[in-house]
Amino acid sequence: MRVEIVLAQPRAFESWQVTVPMGATVAHALEAAGFSGERLAALGIDGLALHGVRATPESQLHDADRIELLRPLVADPKDARRRRAASRGK
């Protein structure tokens, strides 16, 4: 089955396609793409998601799943919204 791995960067993203056997886990797909624990740590990855829902390395994959490599938030989304609203005078 084919799985996509996505890493979002500010204003850009990187994507890798891997083929894994049926019954594979997130960890299997990351290994197939060459992502070791050390490489994930070097990229600042602090979590994983499948189609936007938090996942673990043991999560089972299905054909056409998208694994998202999550980085820590730079800013609190609520604070950012408040600043935008304040700058508009609302």
N, C-alpha and C positions, 0 to 999 in steps of 0.2 A: 504494500500500500504506500501511497505517496503522502508525505507530510511536509508542511512548510514551517520553517523556523524564522521568526521575525525579531529584529532588534531595532527599536525606534530610537533615533537620535534627534536632537533639536533640528527641526526643519528638513529632516531626511530619514530614511530607513534603509536597513540592509535585510536581505531575504535569502534564505538557502532552502533548496528542495532536496529532500532525502527520501530514499525508498527503504522501508523497513518491513519485516515480516508481520503477518497477522499476529495479534497478541502482544505486540511490542509496547513498551512503556516510553514515557517522556525521556527517561535516562538513556534508553536504547537509541532514540532518535538523536539526542544530543551527542552521544558517542559517535554515531554514524557521520555526523556533521563535523566532528573534530573538536567538540566543545568539552574540554576536561574541566574539572572543578577549579583548577588553577586559572584557566583561561576565563571562565565565567567571573571569578573573583577579580581578575585583572580588568575586566570590562566594567566592573562595578555592579554586576547583576545581583540583586538581592531577592528575587522571586521569579516564579514561572506562572504562566496562565495558558489555558486552552480556550480560545475564542473569548477572551476577556474574563474568564472565571478562574480564580486561583487554582493552581494545580501543584502536585508534588512530583518528584522524579518517578514515583511508583504509579502515577496515573496511567491508565490504559488509553491507548490511542485508537482512533478509527480512521478509515481512509479519508483523506482531504482535511484532516485536522490542521489547525494553525497553532503552533507553540509560540508564545510571546515571551521574550526575555525582558524581565522588568527591572528597571533601575529605580533607585530611591527618588522620591519627589524632591524637586529643587525648591518649590514654594508650595505653601498650603493653598489648595484651590479656592477655599473660602476667602482667605485673605486677598488673593489675587483678584477675585470678583469684587470684593469690597473696594479695593484700590481703583479698579476700572470704573465702578459706579461713582465713586467720589470724584474722579477726574472729569466725569460727564456732568457733575453738579447735581446728582440725584441723591 
